[in-house]
Amino acid sequence: MDLEQNVPLAPFTTIRVGGTSRALCTARSFRDVTQGLAWAASQDLPVAVIGNGSNLLIGDEGFRGLAIRLTGRLSSIVMRESGVWCGAGASLPRAVQRVAKHGLSGLEFGASIPGTVGGAVAMNAGAYASELKDVLEWAVICTPTGRRRVGPEELALGYRYSRLAPNEVVGAAAFRLTPGDPEQIQERLTEFRGHRRATQPQGVRTFGSVFANPPGGSSGRLLDAAGCKGLTIGGARFSPVHANFIEASPGCSSADVLALMREGRRRVHAAGGPILDAEVRYLDFEVGITRPPLGELS
Ligand SMILES: Cc1cc2nc3c(=O)[nH]c(=O)nc-3n(C[C@H](O)[C@H](O)[C@H](O)COP(=O)(O)OP(=O)(O)OC[C@H]3O[C@@H](n4cnc5c(N)ncnc54)[C@H](O)[C@@H]3O)c2cc1C
């Protein structure tokens, strides 16, 4: 197990803001993950898994616990007869491309979701009316005392939700896919990627959807209608391209992002809309991964 002290976490996220972790474990095997979790438990430290940090905001204060990242064998992709096995640190878009080449269909929705396979399981990532839950066969869950294989029911996957304890780490996942025409699969990937380029900000520091969609609605449309497109606080602004994305400019802090989220949520509510729930996860100094501290709206 590779353990470092006082490691800046911003570079491990796509929005690239936030502070330093007291410790970082770079795990290359299930055993490394288990050892890292056991070490954190022995020191009474909280743990936080960081995938590709593509839906994660690190607090400016950093983290007093152990951050865990998965690499090496835990980022490999292995074809199986009826699908694919992925280490949880593998890139989801890379897995999508790999299975497409083998003429396997079912994962296309993940072509432009820039996370890891573990992050996609933890978040039940989805797009284009499909979600990870539709294709997950089983996942390996690492704990401080060992590991076990679980089916999708045990994870209770819901809208951007999975039931994982704070000290449970997805170590790998297997997907059941269906044979399809490689050309048609590739066409779908091209179509999905083109749609993203046309509707979402490109080449900017962002963490994807800020707020979850309320039932039957669209957070992007609500934020847009409340005049949030382009709204800026400090180094953070709601994207002029898609209001449910926040873009960070140089010097942006996590506090800027949180202040902008609070203001966006306040404006939507003041305009008669629902109180939006954050989709992005937050790494809090004391407790680890939680919801962003947005406070109450009355
Ligand atoms: C441009 C852009 C577009 C996006 N589009 C979409 C989209 O269409 N659909 C969608 O669903 N999401 C989208 N996202 C958000 C994001 O990519 C997904 O939520 C993704 O699944 C997060 O994976 P990650 O590895 O980056 O996880 P992180 O952001 O690192 O972490 C997210 C959460 O998952 C947990 N986690 C990560 N890895 C593990 C693990 N191995 N075990 C246990 N918990 C873990 C973290 O602790 C955290 O709670 C987008 C993001 C961006 C930047």
Ligand as a Chemical Component Dictionary entry (heavy atoms), coordinates in Angstrom:
data_LIG
# 
_chem_comp.id                   LIG 
_chem_comp.type                 NON-POLYMER 
_chem_comp.pdbx_formal_charge   0 
_chem_comp.three_letter_code    LIG 
# 
loop_
_chem_comp_atom.comp_id 
_chem_comp_atom.atom_id 
_chem_comp_atom.alt_atom_id 
_chem_comp_atom.type_symbol 
_chem_comp_atom.charge 
_chem_comp_atom.model_Cartn_x 
_chem_comp_atom.model_Cartn_y 
_chem_comp_atom.model_Cartn_z 
_chem_comp_atom.pdbx_ordinal 
LIG C1  C1  C 0 -18.521 17.134 -18.384 1  
LIG C2  C2  C 0 -19.211 16.177 -17.452 2  
LIG C3  C3  C 0 -20.338 15.481 -17.887 3  
LIG C4  C4  C 0 -20.994 14.606 -17.020 4  
LIG N1  N1  N 0 -22.088 13.931 -17.473 5  
LIG C5  C5  C 0 -22.714 13.047 -16.664 6  
LIG C6  C6  C 0 -23.851 12.297 -17.125 7  
LIG O1  O1  O 0 -24.298 12.424 -18.244 8  
LIG N2  N2  N 0 -24.432 11.425 -16.274 9  
LIG C7  C7  C 0 -23.965 11.228 -15.005 10 
LIG O2  O2  O 0 -24.517 10.386 -14.276 11 
LIG N3  N3  N 0 -22.892 11.915 -14.540 12 
LIG C8  C8  C 0 -22.264 12.817 -15.330 13 
LIG N4  N4  N 0 -21.177 13.507 -14.865 14 
LIG C9  C9  C 0 -20.763 13.349 -13.458 15 
LIG C10 C10 C 0 -19.718 12.268 -13.189 16 
LIG O3  O3  O 0 -18.900 12.040 -14.328 17 
LIG C11 C11 C 0 -20.372 10.963 -12.738 18 
LIG O4  O4  O 0 -21.104 11.128 -11.545 19 
LIG C12 C12 C 0 -19.310 9.858  -12.493 20 
LIG O5  O5  O 0 -19.972 8.636  -12.287 21 
LIG C13 C13 C 0 -18.415 10.138 -11.286 22 
LIG O6  O6  O 0 -17.344 9.235  -11.321 23 
LIG P1  P1  P 0 -15.933 9.629  -10.687 24 
LIG O7  O7  O 0 -15.036 8.463  -10.802 25 
LIG O8  O8  O 0 -15.438 10.891 -11.277 26 
LIG O9  O9  O 0 -16.361 9.827  -9.165  27 
LIG P2  P2  P 0 -15.938 11.016 -8.193  28 
LIG O10 O10 O 0 -16.460 12.301 -8.714  29 
LIG O11 O11 O 0 -14.510 10.916 -7.883  30 
LIG O12 O12 O 0 -16.788 10.629 -6.907  31 
LIG C14 C14 C 0 -18.199 10.740 -6.906  32 
LIG C15 C15 C 0 -18.719 9.921  -5.720  33 
LIG O13 O13 O 0 -18.464 8.544  -5.965  34 
LIG C16 C16 C 0 -17.676 8.001  -4.910  35 
LIG N5  N5  N 0 -16.761 7.005  -5.473  36 
LIG C17 C17 C 0 -15.901 7.151  -6.512  37 
LIG N6  N6  N 0 -15.254 6.010  -6.736  38 
LIG C18 C18 C 0 -15.702 5.122  -5.820  39 
LIG C19 C19 C 0 -15.391 3.772  -5.520  40 
LIG N7  N7  N 0 -14.477 3.071  -6.211  41 
LIG N8  N8  N 0 -16.031 3.183  -4.472  42 
LIG C20 C20 C 0 -16.955 3.858  -3.749  43 
LIG N9  N9  N 0 -17.289 5.133  -3.983  44 
LIG C21 C21 C 0 -16.660 5.752  -5.008  45 
LIG C22 C22 C 0 -16.937 9.184  -4.313  46 
LIG O14 O14 O 0 -16.536 8.912  -2.986  47 
LIG C23 C23 C 0 -18.027 10.252 -4.407  48 
LIG O15 O15 O 0 -18.961 10.095 -3.375  49 
LIG C24 C24 C 0 -20.500 14.401 -15.707 50 
LIG C25 C25 C 0 -19.358 15.089 -15.284 51 
LIG C26 C26 C 0 -18.719 15.968 -16.140 52 
LIG C27 C27 C 0 -17.484 16.691 -15.645 53 
# 
loop_
_chem_comp_bond.comp_id 
_chem_comp_bond.atom_id_1 
_chem_comp_bond.atom_id_2 
_chem_comp_bond.value_order 
_chem_comp_bond.pdbx_ordinal 
LIG C1  C2  SING 1  
LIG C2  C3  SING 2  
LIG C2  C26 DOUB 3  
LIG C3  C4  DOUB 4  
LIG C4  N1  SING 5  
LIG C4  C24 SING 6  
LIG N1  C5  DOUB 7  
LIG C5  C6  SING 8  
LIG C5  C8  SING 9  
LIG C6  O1  DOUB 10 
LIG C6  N2  SING 11 
LIG N2  C7  SING 12 
LIG C7  O2  DOUB 13 
LIG C7  N3  SING 14 
LIG N3  C8  DOUB 15 
LIG C8  N4  SING 16 
LIG N4  C9  SING 17 
LIG N4  C24 SING 18 
LIG C9  C10 SING 19 
LIG C10 O3  SING 20 
LIG C10 C11 SING 21 
LIG C11 O4  SING 22 
LIG C11 C12 SING 23 
LIG C12 O5  SING 24 
LIG C12 C13 SING 25 
LIG C13 O6  SING 26 
LIG O6  P1  SING 27 
LIG P1  O7  DOUB 28 
LIG P1  O8  SING 29 
LIG P1  O9  SING 30 
LIG O9  P2  SING 31 
LIG P2  O10 DOUB 32 
LIG P2  O11 SING 33 
LIG P2  O12 SING 34 
LIG O12 C14 SING 35 
LIG C14 C15 SING 36 
LIG C15 O13 SING 37 
LIG C15 C23 SING 38 
LIG O13 C16 SING 39 
LIG C16 N5  SING 40 
LIG C16 C22 SING 41 
LIG N5  C17 SING 42 
LIG N5  C21 SING 43 
LIG C17 N6  DOUB 44 
LIG N6  C18 SING 45 
LIG C18 C19 SING 46 
LIG C18 C21 DOUB 47 
LIG C19 N7  SING 48 
LIG C19 N8  DOUB 49 
LIG N8  C20 SING 50 
LIG C20 N9  DOUB 51 
LIG N9  C21 SING 52 
LIG C22 O14 SING 53 
LIG C22 C23 SING 54 
LIG C23 O15 SING 55 
LIG C24 C25 DOUB 56 
LIG C25 C26 SING 57 
LIG C26 C27 SING 58 
# 
